[in-house]
Amino acid sequence: MAADIRALTGVRGVAAVIIVVYHYGKFRLDLTGNTGVWNVAHGYLVVDMFFMLSGFVIGYVYKEAFASENWNEFGTNYKSFMLKRFARLYPAYIVIAGCYALKIAAGLTGEETFARFHTFDWIGNILMLVGWGLHIYPLIGVSWASSAELGSYVASPVLMKYTLHKTIGWCLASAALSLIGIYGISISGQGSAGPLDVVSDSSFLPLLRALFGFTLGLATFRFAHHLDRLSATAQDILVIAILAAMLAVAIFTKDDLPIYVLFIPFIAILSRDGRMAQLLFGNRLVYHLGVISYSIYLIHPFFLTFTERTTRHVGNNLTAYVCCMLVALAAIWLLSYLSWRFIEIPGREFVIRWLSPKTKDKAKAKAAPAT
């Protein structure tokens, strides 16, 4: 497997676009009705794909880092791992959260004002703890997923131990328990738009949703290499077959679990980066969207108010809304690219330099007087 699995990066971009279209489809032209302009069936489930993808990639990159029985080595690797994962998530998150705060201050968020936020909410948002069931009201509504993913990183060594470093029996048991957990969440009654759309800031289930998906991603990584026994043609057929199955299930059932389960073989076959996987998800455009997908995810709700208000102003019909949304999509893409280029990349490097123990030690040594 290559260092960069293009199809897995690209599918993140597709998932981000689906989330954007899903959220923008909730707009109601008729304020008295309950029907949005369009419906992306089970669109919220791609967030669960994000969790599985993260588990797969973390297993791929860090499997050996947590295999050591030496506690000193383990501790060093864990600190390095958490530093890099925090640096990956936090810079874009805190800057974009600041933009949302400015939007509220400018009175561009309708009825939402700073009066809604208490001190604990501000602390929780700054510390990125929105999705942990701590009753923290979010600045960025969708940031629960980033927060929950951070929780998965915290638990990664334990999850990797039972999915990657112990026997296959332990791995299968971990995967089975995760699926049972997902089923439990689906019947909890806390789903908003669907059984698994559990995002409440007052529930710990969103965090468990991330942990279960992450664990399944790790388990998928352990078994994915068996797909290399298939011919290139068979792998291509499997990509198309799973896509078709997911589409059919999305159209004909309201149950989330069949699609959720199909994510597992889908990620596994995409990880082989075969011809069809490359064609659909590794091409230049889709791969680019995958690279900036994190910023797309965080930024896209920022323009919902703009799209809705402008539509009301210019005609309040479907054509007006689509035109306004296209303008918003262009802005989302541009700002996401700029965020990736000038916030995510340099921010990651800055956080690692700032918090790295080695950097601190070198700085102290350099500042110490010569003897």
Secondary structure, DSSP 8 states (H G I E B T S, - for coil): --SS-HHHHHHHHHHHHHHHHHHHTT--SSTTS---S---TTGGGHHHHHHHHHHHHHHHHHTGGG----HHHHHHHHHHHHHHHHHHHHHHHHHHHHHHHHHHHTT-STT--GGG--HHHHHHHHTT-GGGSS----SSTTHHHHHHHHHHHHHHHHHHIIIIIS-HHHHHHHHHHHHHHHHHHHTSS--SSSTT----TT-SHHHHHHHHHHHHHHHHHHHHGGGGGS-HHHHHHHHHHHHHHHHHHHHH---SHHHHHHHHHHHHHHTTT-HHHHHHHSSHHHHHHHHTHHHHHHHGGGGHHHHHHHHHHHT-SHHHHHHHHHHHHHHHHHHHHHHIIIIIHHHHHHHHHHH-HHHHHHHHHHHS---
